[in-house]
């Protein structure tokens, strides 16, 4: 992992147009929402990696994680997740990992769970996504062990 990456920053509302543009360019279906905390890693003013933490009643869903294509496979996503340990550990945190990304999330302190172990609000969302044909694995953040 490249330890020279900047520390992740929580996106202030002023940056929202930049984040929205980043998602439109690199992950069009990952529509950001101003109501959700969004964290980014920027270098020289350019967003390299972003993720959203969709808030629910008693949990949060890590969603919309995307890395700029020229910076993938360099450890940037892992750096972002690991830098957010206090944020992820403070509230039960889940994600719906695409099947090929399960090893990435396992390596970053998530564990696979059954859909029935999700909070009801997230379980219904997960079932809706998988009914649409998406190949997803529900996961929960277990922190550094």
Secondary structure, 3 states (H helix, E strand, C coil): CCCCCCCCEECCHHHHHHHHHHHHHHCCCCCCCCCCEEEEEEECCEEEEEEEEEECCCCEEEEEEEECHHHCCCCHHHHHHHHCHHHHHHCCEEEEEEHHHHHHHHHCCEEECCHHHCCHHHHHHHHHHHHCCCCEEEEEECCCC
